[in-house]
Amino acid sequence: MDFCYKGKEDLTNSISLLISILIRYPEVAKINFDPENHVLKFTFMYAGVLSDTEIDELKHNILSSIEVYNTLECKYPQVVNLDYKISDNLTMIEIQRDVDTLVQEEIALMVELFRQSIHKSLITEESDQLVDEDLVVQEELIEHMLESVKTKSENKRLYAFREEGRVLVFNK
């Protein structure tokens, strides 16, 4: 990855955000940052194929919960989408959220909703559990990096995912 250009700090903050989210939330299989639309795309993986009814129910529960959360916080998100793809015997569920109104607490809410909705077949990679202090540090880092990404004009598309216990980040 090339760090030799103007805006190095912006890219570093964006990369740190993606890495921190993947470290803190092992339920998130991959995450993309689309700087053009200022959107984060969280992908969760379900071991199996969800039916249309199950997808519709999951979509309703998650999107309505996000809507209620943002209403209580007096925020008006620009992008809140849920999409899915079925590949082999996996269902990949993607939530798109605009960075400008997203906060760490909402990310925690999304992850918890997935844990509760599809916990038995939600694919996670939990090798070393973080202790409570580490969890708090990661959450604070996520919040700080989100604020930084909101105010910067980073233009690199970033893609981060887990592979065999490591977090890999690429620019597209």
C-alpha positions as CSV (number, residue, x, y, z in Angstrom):
1,M,0.0,0.0,0.0
2,D,1.4,3.4,-1.0
3,F,1.4,6.0,1.8
4,C,3.6,8.6,-0.1
5,Y,1.0,11.2,-1.1
6,K,-0.6,14.2,0.3
7,G,-3.4,13.2,2.7
8,K,-1.5,10.4,4.4
9,E,-3.1,11.2,7.8
10,D,-6.6,10.9,6.2
11,L,-5.8,7.5,4.8
12,T,-4.2,6.4,8.1
13,N,-7.4,7.4,10.0
14,S,-9.6,5.6,7.5
15,I,-7.5,2.4,7.7
16,S,-7.4,2.7,11.5
17,L,-11.2,2.9,11.6
18,L,-11.7,-0.2,9.5
19,I,-9.1,-2.2,11.5
20,S,-10.6,-1.1,14.8
21,I,-14.1,-2.1,13.8
22,L,-13.0,-5.5,12.7
23,I,-10.9,-6.0,15.9
24,R,-13.8,-4.9,18.2
25,Y,-16.6,-6.7,16.3
26,P,-15.6,-10.2,15.1
27,E,-19.1,-10.5,13.8
28,V,-18.3,-8.1,11.0
29,A,-16.8,-10.2,8.2
30,K,-15.6,-7.3,6.0
31,I,-16.0,-3.6,5.8
32,N,-15.7,-1.2,2.9
33,F,-15.3,2.6,2.9
34,D,-16.7,4.4,-0.2
35,P,-15.3,8.0,0.1
36,E,-17.2,9.2,-3.0
37,N,-20.5,8.6,-1.3
38,H,-19.1,8.8,2.3
39,V,-20.5,5.4,3.1
40,L,-19.3,2.5,5.2
41,K,-20.5,-0.9,4.1
42,F,-20.6,-3.6,6.9
43,T,-20.8,-7.2,5.7
44,F,-22.1,-10.0,8.0
45,M,-22.0,-13.6,7.0
46,Y,-24.6,-16.2,7.7
47,A,-23.7,-19.9,7.4
48,G,-26.6,-21.1,5.3
49,V,-29.2,-19.6,2.9
50,L,-31.8,-17.3,4.4
51,S,-35.2,-17.5,2.9
52,D,-36.9,-14.4,1.4
53,T,-39.2,-14.3,4.5
54,E,-36.2,-14.5,6.9
55,I,-34.4,-11.8,4.9
56,D,-37.4,-9.5,5.0
57,E,-37.9,-10.0,8.7
58,L,-34.2,-9.4,9.4
59,K,-34.2,-6.3,7.2
60,H,-37.3,-4.9,8.9
61,N,-35.9,-5.5,12.4
62,I,-32.5,-4.0,11.7
63,L,-33.6,-1.0,9.7
64,S,-36.5,-0.1,12.1
65,S,-34.1,-0.4,15.1
66,I,-31.6,1.9,13.4
67,E,-34.4,4.3,12.6
68,V,-35.6,4.3,16.2
69,Y,-32.1,4.8,17.5
70,N,-31.5,7.7,15.2
71,T,-34.8,9.3,16.0
72,L,-34.0,9.1,19.7
73,E,-30.6,10.7,19.0
74,C,-32.2,13.4,16.8
75,K,-30.2,12.4,13.8
76,Y,-31.3,12.1,10.2
77,P,-29.2,9.5,8.3
78,Q,-28.7,10.0,4.6
79,V,-27.9,6.4,3.8
80,V,-29.4,3.4,5.6
81,N,-29.6,0.3,3.4
82,L,-29.6,-3.4,3.8
83,D,-28.8,-5.7,0.9
84,Y,-27.8,-9.3,0.6
85,K,-26.1,-11.9,-1.7
86,I,-26.3,-15.6,-1.6
87,S,-23.2,-17.5,-2.6
88,D,-22.7,-21.2,-2.3
89,N,-24.2,-22.0,1.2
90,L,-23.6,-18.5,2.6
91,T,-25.8,-15.4,2.9
92,M,-23.8,-12.2,2.9
93,I,-25.8,-9.3,4.4
94,E,-24.5,-5.8,3.9
95,I,-25.6,-2.7,5.8
96,Q,-24.7,0.6,4.2
97,R,-24.5,3.7,6.5
98,D,-23.3,7.2,5.7
99,V,-20.3,8.2,7.8
100,D,-21.6,11.7,8.5
101,T,-24.3,10.5,10.9
102,L,-22.8,7.2,12.1
103,V,-21.6,6.8,15.7
104,Q,-19.9,3.9,17.5
105,E,-23.0,3.2,19.5
106,E,-25.0,2.6,16.4
107,I,-22.3,0.1,15.1
108,A,-22.6,-1.7,18.5
109,L,-26.4,-1.7,18.0
110,M,-26.1,-3.2,14.5
111,V,-23.8,-5.9,15.7
112,E,-26.0,-6.8,18.7
113,L,-29.0,-7.0,16.4
114,F,-27.2,-9.5,14.2
115,R,-26.1,-11.5,17.3
116,Q,-29.7,-11.7,18.5
117,S,-31.3,-12.4,15.1
118,I,-29.0,-14.9,13.5
119,H,-26.6,-15.8,16.4
120,K,-26.5,-19.5,15.8
121,S,-25.3,-19.3,12.2
122,L,-23.6,-15.9,12.3
123,I,-20.0,-16.4,11.2
124,T,-17.5,-14.8,13.5
125,E,-13.8,-15.1,13.9
126,E,-13.1,-15.0,17.6
127,S,-9.6,-16.2,18.4
128,D,-8.4,-14.1,21.3
129,Q,-11.2,-12.5,23.3
130,L,-10.5,-8.9,24.1
131,V,-10.7,-8.0,27.8
132,D,-13.1,-5.3,28.9
133,E,-10.4,-2.6,29.0
134,D,-9.4,-3.4,25.4
135,L,-13.0,-3.3,24.3
136,V,-13.4,0.2,25.7
137,V,-10.2,1.3,24.1
138,Q,-11.3,0.0,20.7
139,E,-14.7,1.7,21.0
140,E,-13.1,5.0,21.9
141,L,-10.7,4.6,18.9
142,I,-13.7,3.8,16.6
143,E,-15.5,7.0,17.8
144,H,-12.4,9.1,17.4
145,M,-11.6,7.7,13.9
146,L,-15.3,8.2,12.8
147,E,-15.1,11.8,13.8
148,S,-11.8,12.2,11.9
149,V,-13.2,10.5,8.8
150,K,-16.3,12.8,8.8
151,T,-14.2,15.9,8.6
152,K,-11.5,14.7,6.1
153,S,-11.7,14.4,2.4
154,E,-10.1,11.0,1.9
155,N,-10.6,9.7,-1.6
156,K,-9.3,6.1,-1.5
157,R,-11.7,3.3,-1.6
158,L,-10.8,0.9,1.2
159,Y,-11.7,-2.7,1.7
160,A,-10.9,-4.6,4.9
161,F,-11.6,-8.2,5.9
162,R,-10.3,-11.1,8.1
163,E,-8.3,-14.0,6.9
164,E,-6.9,-16.7,9.2
165,G,-6.8,-14.4,12.3
166,R,-5.4,-11.4,10.5
167,V,-7.1,-8.2,9.4
168,L,-6.2,-7.2,5.8
169,V,-6.8,-3.8,4.3
170,F,-6.6,-2.9,0.6
171,N,-7.3,0.2,-1.4
172,K,-9.3,-0.4,-4.5
